[in-house]
Amino acid sequence: MPTSLEIPDLDMDEIFTPSPTNDLGVKGLGEGGAIAPQAVLAGAVEDALRPFGVVVRRGPLSPSRVRELIRTADRI
């Protein structure tokens, strides 16, 4: 098992990208993490419904939308 002596030195850096939508260039807290959950859920639903041939192209993934996806899916 490698230890800290075997890994290369790490250089920490910061990338600053100001928001163009306001004068201060600030962004709301947590906005970066708000994108992934929808994609993760869509992928999980698609994986679970793969036997039905479901392909998720858009949301929202409400129960009625999932039923519609199953009804209109191309069976594998």
VOBA-1610 file (N, C-alpha, C; in pm, whole numbers, padded with zeros to 5 digits, always signed):
BEGIN
Met+00085-00117+00000Met+00000+00000+00000Met+00090+00125+00000Pro+00071+00214-00098Pro+00153+00336-00102Pro+00127+00425+00020Thr+00230+00496+00058Thr+00217+00592+00168Thr+00237+00732+00111Ser+00227+00831+00196Ser+00243+00969+00150Ser+00384+00996+00096Leu+00480+00912+00128Leu+00615+00931+00077Leu+00628+00891-00070Glu+00536+00807-00119Glu+00543+00760-00257Glu+00461+00842-00357Ile+00381+00933-00312Ile+00299+01011-00407Ile+00373+01140-00444Pro+00347+01192-00563Pro+00414+01316-00603Pro+00361+01436-00524Asp+00440+01542-00523Asp+00396+01665-00458Asp+00274+01720-00531Leu+00183+01775-00456Leu+00062+01833-00514Leu+00069+01985-00506Asp+00035+02050-00615Asp+00026+02196-00618Asp-00121+02234-00616Met-00162+02309-00518Met-00300+02354-00508Met-00312+02488-00579Asp-00422+02504-00651Asp-00445+02627-00725Asp-00594+02660-00718Glu-00629+02779-00759Glu-00768+02822-00757Glu-00802+02881-00893Ile-00920+02843-00942Ile-00969+02901-01067Ile-01086+02990-01031Phe-01074+03118-01060Phe-01178+03214-01027Phe-01253+03250-01154Thr-01383+03223-01155Thr-01467+03258-01269Thr-01583+03342-01219Pro-01574+03473-01230Pro-01682+03559-01180Pro-01810+03541-01262Ser-01920+03559-01197Ser-02050+03550-01264Ser-02072+03675-01348Pro-02112+03658-01473Pro-02138+03775-01558Pro-02278+03834-01536Thr-02356+03773-01447Thr-02496+03816-01433Thr-02517+03924-01328Asn-02412+03963-01255Asn-02428+04071-01158Asn-02301+04153-01150Asp-02311+04272-01093Asp-02198+04365-01089Asp-02083+04317-01000Leu-02114+04241-00896Leu-02009+04194-00805Leu-01939+04068-00854Gly-01999+03997-00948Gly-01940+03874-00998Gly-01957+03756-00905Val-02047+03769-00808Val-02065+03662-00709Val-02166+03559-00758Lys-02152+03438-00703Lys-02244+03329-00733Lys-02307+03282-00604Gly-02425+03224-00614Gly-02492+03171-00497Gly-02423+03047-00444Leu-02431+03026-00316Leu-02368+02911-00252Leu-02436+02783-00296Gly-02359+02685-00338Gly-02412+02554-00370Gly-02465+02539-00512Glu-02451+02638-00596Glu-02504+02626-00731Glu-02429+02522-00814Gly-02303+02502-00788Gly-02227+02403-00864Gly-02275+02261-00841Gly-02325+02232-00724Gly-02372+02097-00695Gly-02517+02073-00730Ala-02584+02171-00786Ala-02726+02156-00815Ala-02753+02091-00950Ile-02651+02066-01029Ile-02671+02012-01162Ile-02667+01859-01163Ala-02577+01800-01091Ala-02555+01656-01097Ala-02670+01570-01048Pro-02744+01604-00942Pro-02846+01510-00893Pro-02950+01470-00997Gln-02994+01562-01082Gln-03092+01527-01183Gln-03035+01426-01282Ala-02912+01445-01323Ala-02849+01353-01417Ala-02828+01216-01354Val-02789+01215-01228Val-02768+01088-01158Val-02899+01012-01145Leu-03006+01081-01109Leu-03136+01016-01097Leu-03185+00966-01233Ala-03168+01045-01337Ala-03209+01002-01470Ala-03132+00877-01512Gly-03003+00873-01483Gly-02923+00755-01515Gly-02967+00633-01436Ala-03001+00652-01310Ala-03046+00541-01227Ala-03180+00486-01276Val-03271+00575-01312Val-03401+00531-01364Val-03381+00457-01496Glu-03297+00510-01582Glu-03272+00443-01710Glu-03210+00306-01690Asp-03115+00295-01598Asp-03054+00165-01569Asp-03156+00066-01514Ala-03241+00113-01422Ala-03340+00024-01361Ala-03443-00022-01462Leu-03474+00061-01560Leu-03579+00028-01657Leu-03522-00018-01791Arg-03394-00052-01793Arg-03331-00101-01916Arg-03403-00222-01976Pro-03454-00318-01894Pro-03527-00431-01954Pro-03650-00388-02034Phe-03703-00271-02005Phe-03819-00220-02078Phe-03779-00135-02198Gly-03649-00111-02215Gly-03602-00030-02327Gly-03620+00120-02305Val-03628+00162-02179Val-03649+00304-02148Val-03521+00383-02171Val-03535+00497-02237Val-03426+00592-02254Val-03476+00726-02202Val-03407+00781-02103Val-03447+00908-02043Val-03375+01020-02117Arg-03452+01108-02180Arg-03394+01220-02255Arg-03420+01354-02187Arg-03521+01361-02101Arg-03553+01488-02035Arg-03630+01459-01907Gly-03643+01558-01824Gly-03717+01548-01699Gly-03844+01628-01709Pro-03913+01643-01604Pro-03888+01587-01472Pro-03928+01440-01468Leu-03874+01369-01371Leu-03903+01226-01358Leu-04010+01203-01252Ser-04125+01257-01277Ser-04239+01235-01187Ser-04291+01093-01212Pro-04371+01040-01120Pro-04426+00905-01142Pro-04503+00893-01274Ser-04579+00995-01309Ser-04654+00988-01435Ser-04559+00989-01555Arg-04449+01063-01545Arg-04351+01067-01654Arg-04282+00931-01669Val-04249+00865-01558Val-04185+00734-01564Val-04282+00632-01626Arg-04410+00638-01588Arg-04509+00548-01649Arg-04518+00572-01800Glu-04514+00698-01840Glu-04517+00732-01983Glu-04395+00677-02055Leu-04278+00688-01992Leu-04156+00634-02052Leu-04167+00483-02073Ile-04222+00413-01975Ile-04237+00268-01986Ile-04337+00234-02097Arg-04448+00306-02103Arg-04551+00279-02205Arg-04500+00302-02347Thr-04417+00404-02365Thr-04374+00441-02501Thr-04236+00387-02538Ala-04175+00308-02450Ala-04039+00258-02474Ala-04040+00149-02581Asp-03928+00142-02654Asp-03906+00032-02747Asp-03858-00087-02666Arg-03933-00194-02669Arg-03895-00315-02593Arg-03769-00377-02653Ile-03680-00415-02567Ile-03554-00479-02613Ile-03579-00626-02637
//
